[in-house]
Amino acid sequence: MEERNKQPTVHEQAYQPVFTVFTPTYNRAHTLHRVYESLQAQTYRNFEWVVIDDGSIDNTCELVEQWRQEANFTIRYFYQENSGKHIAVNRGVREAKGELFLVLDSDDACVSEALERFKEHWDLIPEDKKHRFSAVTCLCNDQNGEIVGSRFPFDPTDSDSLEIRYRYKVTGEKWGFHRTEVLRQFPFPEIVGEKTIPQGFVWGRIAREYKTRFINEPLRVYFSGTDQLTRLSPQEISLGHALWHKIILNEQSSWFWYAPFNFMRSAVHYSRFSFHTGITVSEQFKMLNTRIGKFLLLGALPVGYLVYCQDRKE
């Protein structure tokens, strides 16, 4: 992978921004302007924009270079062969110079006060407690100005993504930053040939170690109905998704009684995607290390196999 821009100036080399705004992109030249225009309008200016191009064949490179020439903030562009969003995120985290790492997808936008409000909320966390926190997470509006999903139970809510999901039943698209140093502790696994590792794989593991401050403030504009970084078949995403659902059954089972249906669904998908990867039934059991996980798999196997067969027909 190479960084396709000019050599940084001495000032750029020494510059240590508070935020790294990170955008992974794949053939999004037609929507990427939303991110750029949002960053141009930010009231808080201490940030850089890191763009990882995941193998685009449109004019993304030329477009970002044009913006780099005219922008009044630092833009750093990297190109990689199409490898998947999780690989792009890992690279973005390694390259980041900011203390706080904020992913803004290539088809979304944010309000002009987004970085300013994130910084204010982060600074409100007492210094003697801040080491226990990794993130601040906010609400999202859709393109019509409506809140996506549900609100957080308190404002603010100091919790983690697992409790928010299982205990408080918060749903819908949310948005926030993590401390860059924490993300470096929890990289996505890079498996040869696997282009999709669900983000929940990393967020769930961070949640077991660090807290997040959740705020009922919509700072991101989520454009529903647009395509994702890559669109792949169940067969192509099977390894990453089998791994993710195995993690849920192995590492999050203490939350089972708060959301039993979620775990039953994960057992079905664990079985389904395991069949796609050629993992036998006995191997599926061996890879689960919780009684709840093994018990759920017993009931999920017939359904998982049926869904797997349906996938094969499509």
VEXVO-43126 format. One line per 3 residues: number of its first residue (from 1); their letters; for each residue x, y, z of C-alpha. Coordinates in Angstrom, 3 decimals, padded with zeros to 6 digits. Layout:
NUM> A> X:Y:Z; ...
***
This chain:
1> MEE> 000.000:000.000:000.000; 001.305:003.463:-000.788; 000.477:006.977:000.261
4> RNK> -000.367:008.875:-002.899; 000.303:012.471:-002.044; 003.162:014.893:-001.972
7> QPT> 005.954:014.669:000.574; 004.764:016.218:003.877; 006.172:019.562:004.870
10> VHE> 008.120:020.002:008.104; 004.983:021.511:009.628; 002.875:018.507:008.588
13> QAY> 005.437:016.074:009.985; 005.368:017.797:013.374; 001.601:018.331:013.431
16> QPV> -000.204:016.304:016.111; -003.965:016.730:015.669; -006.517:015.894:018.337
19> FTV> -008.746:014.031:015.852; -007.981:011.725:012.991; -011.125:011.578:010.878
22> FTP> -010.843:008.357:008.926; -012.716:007.388:005.770; -012.449:004.003:004.061
25> TYN> -013.768:004.223:000.521; -014.430:002.017:-002.484; -015.730:003.590:-005.702
28> RAH> -017.454:006.412:-003.798; -016.342:009.426:-005.797; -020.029:010.286:-006.209
31> TLH> -020.695:010.479:-002.432; -017.279:011.261:-000.924; -017.953:014.989:-001.293
34> RVY> -020.342:014.726:001.686; -017.405:013.922:003.958; -015.159:016.617:002.504
37> ESL> -017.827:019.322:002.692; -018.624:018.305:006.277; -014.980:018.631:007.269
40> QAQ> -014.605:021.956:005.496; -017.489:023.262:007.603; -016.202:022.070:011.002
43> TYR> -016.101:024.684:013.738; -013.281:022.738:015.460; -010.185:022.693:013.274
46> NFE> -007.606:020.526:015.062; -007.957:017.410:012.912; -006.560:015.515:009.945
49> WVV> -008.461:013.493:007.341; -007.027:010.074:006.473; -008.545:008.365:003.432
52> IDD> -007.872:004.697:002.683; -008.953:003.816:-000.859; -009.837:000.112:-000.951
55> GSI> -009.064:-000.449:-004.631; -011.356:002.095:-006.306; -011.421:002.198:-010.092
58> DNT> -013.284:005.502:-010.337; -011.722:008.975:-010.005; -011.411:008.902:-006.217
61> CEL> -007.644:009.462:-006.279; -007.860:012.533:-008.517; -010.762:013.947:-006.515
64> VEQ> -008.971:013.638:-003.180; -005.815:015.151:-004.663; -007.849:018.150:-005.862
67> WRQ> -009.266:018.604:-002.366; -005.827:018.192:-000.833; -004.594:021.131:-002.859
70> EAN> -007.415:023.449:-001.792; -008.318:022.328:001.752; -007.241:024.239:004.853
73> FTI> -006.730:021.000:006.803; -004.389:018.041:006.324; -005.549:015.275:003.985
76> RYF> -003.576:012.036:003.725; -004.542:009.509:001.035; -003.539:005.836:000.836
79> YQE> -004.397:003.251:-001.787; -004.642:-000.505:-001.253; -005.727:-003.400:-003.407
82> NSG> -009.327:-004.332:-002.616; -008.991:-006.089:000.741; -012.020:-005.119:002.803
85> KHI> -012.993:-002.405:005.235; -011.399:-004.091:008.246; -007.981:-004.049:006.560
88> AVN> -008.497:-000.387:005.712; -009.405:000.404:009.319; -006.292:-001.340:010.630
91> RGV> -004.124:000.698:008.272; -005.924:003.899:009.150; -005.330:003.306:012.861
94> REA> -001.631:002.649:012.234; -001.265:005.820:010.180; -003.329:008.054:012.475
97> KGE> -001.598:010.970:014.157; -004.618:012.035:016.184; -005.329:011.101:019.788
100> LFL> -008.965:010.378:018.919; -009.968:008.262:015.901; -013.318:008.945:014.242
103> VLD> -014.610:006.851:011.338; -016.817:008.797:008.916; -017.970:006.548:006.103
106> SDD> -017.632:007.632:002.503; -021.369:008.010:001.902; -022.273:009.970:005.054
109> ACV> -021.976:013.477:006.458; -021.898:015.190:009.840; -023.025:018.478:011.324
112> SEA> -020.586:021.376:011.398; -020.280:021.265:015.208; -019.577:017.501:015.347
115> LER> -015.886:017.620:016.294; -016.394:020.561:018.642; -019.188:018.749:020.515
118> FKE> -017.242:015.479:020.671; -014.259:017.308:022.160; -016.443:019.103:024.711
121> HWD> -018.067:015.864:025.847; -014.693:014.119:026.061; -013.265:016.956:028.148
124> LIP> -016.201:016.696:030.579; -015.075:013.218:031.668; -013.050:013.708:034.884
127> EDK> -009.328:013.298:034.337; -009.011:010.710:037.100; -011.603:008.532:035.344
130> KHR> -010.710:009.161:031.708; -008.262:006.239:031.516; -011.248:003.913:031.910
133> FSA> -012.963:005.422:028.855; -012.281:004.737:025.216; -015.000:006.614:023.378
136> VTC> -017.834:009.083:023.027; -020.794:007.909:020.947; -023.731:009.969:019.684
139> LCN> -026.995:009.568:017.795; -027.471:009.809:014.026; -030.087:011.554:011.952
142> DQN> -031.172:010.208:008.588; -031.181:012.394:005.489; -034.692:013.565:006.431
145> GEI> -033.650:014.773:009.875; -035.206:011.899:011.821; -033.347:010.115:014.637
148> VGS> -032.164:006.662:013.508; -033.160:003.976:016.003; -033.640:004.657:019.699
151> RFP> -032.068:007.055:022.185; -029.749:006.224:025.051; -031.432:005.730:028.447
154> FDP> -029.697:008.690:030.148; -027.906:011.777:028.915; -025.081:011.091:029.232
157> TDS> -024.972:007.333:029.742; -021.598:006.009:030.888; -021.679:002.366:029.873
160> DSL> -020.329:000.116:027.112; -021.649:-001.147:023.794; -022.618:-004.563:025.199
163> EIR> -024.738:-003.179:028.015; -026.273:-000.626:025.643; -027.232:-003.394:023.242
166> YRY> -028.340:-006.143:025.610; -029.593:-004.444:028.788; -030.911:-001.173:027.400
169> KVT> -032.033:-002.491:023.969; -030.738:000.579:022.141; -031.110:000.098:018.394
172> GEK> -030.143:001.842:015.198; -027.108:003.489:013.674; -024.828:005.326:016.115
175> WGF> -021.520:007.175:015.667; -018.485:008.010:017.728; -014.732:008.063:018.181
178> HRT> -012.331:005.812:020.080; -008.960:006.652:021.518; -006.408:005.709:018.881
181> EVL> -004.185:003.930:021.396; -007.102:001.675:022.388; -007.842:000.757:018.775
184> RQF> -004.192:-000.201:018.369; -004.694:-002.704:021.192; -007.665:-004.288:019.405
187> PFP> -006.948:-004.621:015.658; -009.223:-006.533:013.324; -007.927:-010.012:012.477
190> EIV> -006.436:-010.112:008.984; -007.255:-013.462:007.401; -005.959:-014.202:003.914
193> GEK> -008.813:-014.046:001.423; -011.387:-012.768:003.937; -012.726:-009.314:003.022
196> TIP> -015.341:-008.824:005.730; -014.900:-008.871:009.497; -017.932:-007.289:011.237
199> QGF> -017.136:-004.188:013.268; -018.837:-005.720:016.291; -015.864:-008.083:016.589
202> VWG> -013.665:-005.212:017.773; -016.283:-003.026:019.493; -017.397:-005.964:021.655
205> RIA> -013.874:-006.697:022.840; -013.200:-003.055:023.624; -016.456:-002.963:025.613
208> REY> -015.148:-005.620:027.973; -012.199:-003.390:028.926; -013.320:000.235:028.511
211> KTR> -016.345:002.459:028.996; -018.024:004.784:026.510; -019.876:008.027:027.161
214> FIN> -023.125:007.899:025.171; -024.847:011.198:024.388; -028.318:011.901:023.013
217> EPL> -027.081:014.375:020.456; -027.383:013.705:016.700; -024.084:014.684:015.077
220> RVY> -023.924:012.410:012.045; -026.172:012.315:008.976; -026.720:008.708:007.955
223> FSG> -027.806:008.179:004.367; -029.785:004.944:004.447; -030.218:002.902:001.316
226> TDQ> -026.759:003.638:-000.058; -024.432:000.756:-000.777; -021.682:-000.310:001.584
229> LTR> -017.925:-000.458:001.078; -018.285:-003.863:-000.507; -021.228:-006.156:-001.288
232> LSP> -020.410:-009.816:-000.919; -022.339:-013.089:-000.950; -022.858:-015.209:002.213
235> QEI> -020.173:-017.583:000.961; -017.651:-014.762:000.637; -018.256:-013.394:004.144
238> SLG> -018.602:-016.774:005.865; -015.265:-016.974:007.677; -015.455:-013.514:009.218
241> HAL> -019.095:-013.884:010.254; -018.593:-017.365:011.717; -015.735:-015.909:013.777
244> WHK> -017.874:-012.969:014.921; -020.787:-015.118:016.080; -018.378:-017.486:017.808
247> IIL> -017.013:-014.493:019.732; -020.558:-013.531:020.759; -021.296:-017.043:022.048
250> NEQ> -017.930:-017.373:023.780; -017.277:-013.907:025.177; -020.674:-012.250:025.633
253> SSW> -022.791:-015.090:027.045; -023.048:-013.387:030.455; -025.647:-011.146:028.785
256> FWY> -027.777:-014.087:027.597; -030.712:-013.565:029.973; -031.062:-009.924:028.917
259> APF> -031.422:-010.792:025.220; -031.856:-014.551:024.669; -033.167:-014.124:021.128
262> NFM> -029.975:-012.316:020.085; -027.881:-015.255:021.235; -030.170:-017.835:019.611
265> RSA> -029.838:-015.915:016.362; -026.046:-015.842:016.726; -026.037:-019.618:017.250
268> VHY> -027.955:-020.055:013.984; -025.566:-017.788:012.093; -022.510:-019.370:013.689
271> SRF> -023.682:-022.735:012.411; -024.758:-021.360:009.028; -021.468:-019.646:008.247
274> SFH> -019.427:-022.506:009.709; -021.031:-024.868:007.203; -019.996:-022.465:004.436
277> TGI> -016.375:-022.697:005.567; -016.432:-026.486:005.768; -016.364:-026.699:009.555
280> TVS> -017.987:-029.931:010.725; -020.630:-030.157:013.437; -018.177:-031.674:015.922
283> EQF> -015.649:-028.897:015.205; -018.359:-026.276:015.703; -018.985:-027.647:019.203
286> KML> -015.297:-027.836:020.042; -014.769:-024.165:019.236; -017.417:-023.068:021.749
289> NTR> -016.200:-022.766:025.336; -019.435:-021.851:027.152; -022.264:-024.143:028.220
292> IGK> -024.839:-021.676:026.929; -023.122:-021.553:023.549; -023.027:-025.323:023.194
295> FLL> -026.643:-025.662:024.336; -027.827:-023.010:021.876; -025.910:-024.668:019.054
298> LGA> -027.812:-027.927:019.653; -031.073:-026.190:018.857; -029.626:-023.993:016.111
301> LPV> -027.974:-026.668:013.955; -031.075:-027.686:011.928; -032.014:-024.071:011.229
304> GYL> -028.425:-023.093:010.485; -028.090:-025.944:008.027; -031.357:-025.006:006.277
307> VYC> -030.245:-021.388:005.904; -026.872:-022.574:004.622; -028.645:-024.721:001.969
310> QDR> -030.784:-021.739:000.965; -027.651:-019.597:000.593; -026.193:-022.194:-001.748
313> KE> -029.230:-021.996:-004.038; -029.004:-018.243:-004.481
***
